Amino acid sequence: MTVSKTEEEQIEDLKRWWEKNGKFVIIALIVVVAATVGGRTWQDYRETKMLNASNEYAAMMNAVEAGQGEEALQKGSRLIEQYAQTQYAVLAALVMAKADVEKNDLAAAEKHLSWVLDNSQDENFKHIARTRLARVLIAVGKIDAAISQAEVADKGAYADTYSMIKGDAYVAKGDLAMARNAYETALAGKDLTPQMRQLLQMKLDDVSSGANKVAAEGMDS
């Protein structure tokens, strides 16, 4: 028959258990509390940072719309410097690159677009930056680098755009046969807008005419 322990015996058992395990219980409680408080603090910090980045981006866009280009540039630079891990910094870099192109500052545009590729975690933004960068590279005569940008493995919904860019790059390189192949590949896309299809057909007609002319001149020589 089991004999029930007296209240004093139970208290003594509890004391012995606490002497043996109490410090581990305290440590575990401290860890749990610290993790809970730390998690909340980190979440609050992230939310505050995103809010600040959002406000900075809104201020930048207000400056853009007001035609205050220099102020917009300063706000964009500060946004990229202070909130580089946010999508607002990526958006700012894309806006700044567009402004660079409009000013014909292609070196600055190349820098901002490269920054997006190096820092964005969003594949859509990376595709946008990569296609724009390829066009800038064509404009400054870095044709092979532009072609490399257009040969990304996962093209996603931008496959037709990449093919068109490759066509443009090969035209700039003087390789009309490769340009024609690239334009034909782009035209085979099923998701082209009517405007893009018309533009591609014009480009294809131009290179086909040029290639035929080159071939005819070769036969006459």
Residue pairs with C-beta under 8 A, 6 or more apart in sequence:
5 13
49 83
49 86
50 86
50 88
52 83
53 79
53 82
53 83
53 86
53 88
53 89
54 88
56 75
56 78
56 79
56 82
56 83
56 88
56 92
57 79
57 88
57 91
57 92
59 75
60 72
60 75
60 76
60 79
60 92
60 95
61 72
61 95
63 69
63 71
63 72
63 75
64 72
64 95
64 99
69 99
72 95
72 96
72 99
73 96
73 99
75 92
76 92
76 93
76 95
76 96
77 96
79 88
79 89
79 92
80 89
80 92
80 93
80 115
83 89
84 119
85 119
87 120
87 122
87 125
89 119
90 116
90 119
90 120
90 122
90 125
91 125
93 112
93 113
93 115
93 116
93 119
93 129
94 112
94 113
94 116
94 125
94 128
94 129
94 132
96 108
96 112
97 108
97 109
97 112
97 113
97 116
97 129
97 132
98 109
98 132
100 106
100 108
100 109
100 112
101 109
101 132
101 136
106 136
106 139
106 140
107 140
109 132
109 136
110 133
110 136
110 137
110 140
113 129
113 130
113 132
113 133
113 136
114 129
114 133
116 125
116 126
116 128
116 129
117 126
117 129
117 130
117 133
120 126
120 129
123 154
123 156
124 156
127 152
127 155
127 156
127 157
127 158
130 149
130 150
130 152
131 149
131 150
131 158
131 161
131 162
131 165
133 149
134 146
134 147
134 149
134 150
134 162
134 165
134 169
135 146
135 165
135 168
137 143
137 145
137 146
137 149
138 146
138 165
138 168
138 169
138 172
141 172
143 169
143 172
143 173
146 165
146 169
147 166
147 169
147 170
149 165
150 162
150 163
150 165
150 166
150 169
151 162
151 166
152 162
155 162
157 191
159 189
160 186
160 189
160 191
160 192
160 196
161 186
163 182
163 183
163 185
163 186
163 189
164 182
164 183
164 186
164 196
164 199
164 200
164 203
166 178
166 179
166 182
167 179
167 180
167 182
167 183
167 186
167 203
167 204
167 207
168 179
168 203
170 176
170 178
170 179
170 182
171 179
171 203
171 207
176 207
176 210
176 211
176 214
177 211
179 203
179 207
180 204
180 207
180 208
180 211
183 200
183 203
183 204
183 207
184 204
186 192
186 200
187 197
187 200
187 201
187 204
192 200
